[in-house]
């Protein structure tokens, strides 16, 4: 476990060296998050209003076909927003990894040039998501466990889709197949790097909120509600900033990993052994 943590920390530091040169890359996950919230509110609030108006009439029957159409539209738009900004992020990061000096406009240009392929990939992801959700709705706890495992396998298999779309002139289905082949061919089954980034940031979130919670409780206990709420607000802002940094680092990491997998020059700040060990196959 300590070895995996150390390796993940090394990957984070190498990705951070790229992010430090182009802090504007944080704008892509920031705008993506705001857009995703707007999309969610646009779909979920009307749905809640509908259910509140129908009451038990809807609860006594299976969900109408309109519900599933609405859900598919929500999945499709949400995935499209996420993939669009992730393409912009990885596109801009790839320019830096190739020795260039990217701008935010460069990232958006790359994403816009691939908008049709991004939409196609969003359709694929939304379809898979809807199928898994439909199965989960009708499955027991064992079925839900199996669906969860399938979801993890899908996430692993499609880990390199966006970098493929950025670098290769292929369609979304071909990008999914190539992503799965790259994962199978180069690193096997266990994505240590991706999980390691989540682990490190997860520990940071826990540490921050332990501190914020303790200080906030002390503030409230002292009779200063304003101080307590101010501390909580600071904790929220720090958490948001960390989430943006995490998203940006994962984009940079996937861009560098793709370059290594396809035989490109190893990017500055990354060593070949580091990337080889980041995706180690499970012990048999």
N, C-alpha and C positions, 0 to 999 in steps of 0.2 A: 504493500500500500504506500509506504514512504517513497519507494522508487517511482511509482506512478505519479505521486504528488509532485516530486522533484522534477520529473520530466515535463509534466503539465505546466509547472511554474516556469520552466525554461522556455517553453513554447509561448507562454503569455508574454514573457519579457521580450522575446524576439518579435512577436507581433506588435507589442507596445512600442518598439523602436521605430516601426513603420508608422504607427498611429501618431507618434510624437512629431514626425516630420509633416504630417498632414492631419492636423486636428480637425480640419473642416469635414473629414470623413464622418465625424459624429453627427453631422447634420442629416445624413441619410437615415439612420435608425430613429433619430428624433422626429423627422417629418413622417416617417413610416408609422411610428407609434401614434401620433396625432391623427393621421388619416385612418388608421385601424380603429381607433376609438370612435371617430365620426361614423365610419361604416357600421360598426356594431350598434351604435345608438340608432342609426337610421333604420336598421332592420329589427332590432330587438324591442324597442319601445312600441312600435305599431303592433307587434305580435303580442306583447303583454296587454296592450289595450284591447285587442281582439279577444283574448282569453278571458279577460276581466268582464267583458260585455256578454260573452256567451255563457260563462259560468259552468255549471254542472252539465250543461248540454254537450259540451265538448269533452268533458272528463268521462262521461259515460260511454263514449264511443272511441274507436280507434281514430288516430289523427287523420284528417281528410287529406286527399292528394295535394290540395293547395298548400298544406303545411310543408310537405316535403319539397315542393317546387320552391317555396319561399326559402327553406333551409338551404337548398342547393344554390340558389341565387346569392344567399349570404356567404356561403363557403366560397363561391366563385369570386365574388368581388373582394372578399377579405384576402384570399390567397393571391389574387392579382396585385393588390396593393403591396403585400409583403414581398412578393417576388420582384415587382418592379423596382422597389427601392433597394432590395438586396442585390439586384443586377447592377444598379447604379453604383452601389458601394463596392462590389467586387470588381466592376469595370475600372473604377478610379484607382482602387488598390493595386490592380494589375499593372496600371501605367507606372505607378511608383516602383513596383517590383521589377519592372523592366528598365528602370533607371530614369524614368520621366518624372515630370512634376505636375500631377493631375490637379484639376480644379473641380468644383462642384458641377459646373456646366459640362465638363467632360463625362462625368458619371451619368448625368441625365441624358446626354446625347447617346451614350452607349445603350442605355436602357430603352430610349425611344426608338432607336434603330431596330430593336428586337421586340417591339411591343406585341407583334402578332404571335411570336413564339412564346412570349411570356404568358399571353392569354391562353394559348394552347396548353401550356404546362399547368396553368391554373385550372383549366377544365379537367385535366387528368387528376390533379390533386383533389379537386372538389368531388369528383366521382368516387375516388377511392375513399375519401373521408365520409361521404354519404353512405357508401356500402358498409363500411366499418361501424358507423353509427347505427344503421338499421339493424345490423346483426347484434350489436351490443344491447339495443333496446329489447330484443326478444330472447336474449341468452341469460342463463343463470350465471352464478359467480365464476364457474369454470369457463363458460363461454366468454365472459368478459375478460378473464385472464388471457385466454387464447387471442382474443381480439387485440388486447394490449400488446402482446408479443408480436402480432402481425404488424401493428402500428410502428413498433420499434424497428422491425426489420425493414419496413417501407422507408422510414426516416434514414436508416443507414444506407439503403440502396440508392436513395436519391440525394445523398449528401453532396455529390459533385455535379448535380444537374445544372445549377446556375453558372458555375465556372465553365462548364462545357458550352452552355448557350452563349457565354461571353466570348469564348475563344474559337468556337467552331461554328461553321455555317451548316447546322443541322436542325431538324425539327425537334419538337419537344419529346416525342416518343423515342426518337433516336438518342436524344440526350439522356433520357432515363436509362436506356439500355447501356449506353456508354458509361454512365455513372456507376451502374452495378458492376460492369466489367472492370472498371478501374479499381473499385473497392475489392472485388474478388481477386484480381490479379496481383495487386500490390500490397495490400495490408491485411487481408483476411477479414475476420468477422467483428473484431472488437475495437470500436473506435475509442481508444483511450484518450486521445487528445481532446475530442469534443466533450467527453464526459469529465475530463480533468478540468477544463475551463469552467464548466458548470459547478464542479466541486469547489474550486477555489473561490469563485464568486459567491457560491452558496454559503461558505464559511464566513466570507466578508459580510454578507447580509446579516447572518446570525450575530456576529460580533458587534456590528454597528447597532443593531436593535437591542442587544443586551445592554450596551452602554446608554443608548438613547432612552430605553425603558427605565433603567435605574435612575438616570439623571432627571427624567421627566417626573417619575414618582416622587423623587426628593423635592422637586419644584412644587408639585401639587401639595405635598405634605407640609411645605413651609408656608402654605396659604397663598402662594402666588400662582393662580391659574394661568395668567398670561405667560409666565415663564415656562410652565409646563407645556402649554400649547405651542409656544415658540420652539421649544426643543423638539417636539414631535414633528413640527413643520420642517425643521432643519433635517431631521432624520429622513423624512419623505423625499426632500430634495436630493440628499446624498444618495439615497437608494435609486432614484431616477437616473442620476448621473452615472452611477455604477452600472445600471442596466444598459445605458447607451454605450458605455465603454465596452461592456461584455459583448454586445451585438456587433460593434465595430471590430473588435478583436477576432471574433469568430469569422467575420467576413474576410478579413485579411488572412487569417489562418487557412481558410478554405482555398483562397486564391493562390497562396504560396504552395499549398499541398498539391493542387492541381498541376502547377508548373513542375513540381518535382516528379509527379506521377507520369507526366507526359514527356519527360526528358529535357525540359527547358533548363536554362542556367539557373542554378540555385540562387535564390534572391538574397540580397544583403541582409544579414542578421539571422539567417537560417543556415544550419549545417545539415549535410546529408544524413549523418547518423541520427540527428535529432528528429528529422522527419521520418526516417525509417522506423525508429522506435515509437513514434507517436501512434502508429497504427499497428500494434503487435497482434499476431494471431493468438487465439486462446490455446492454452496448453491442452493437449489431447490426453 
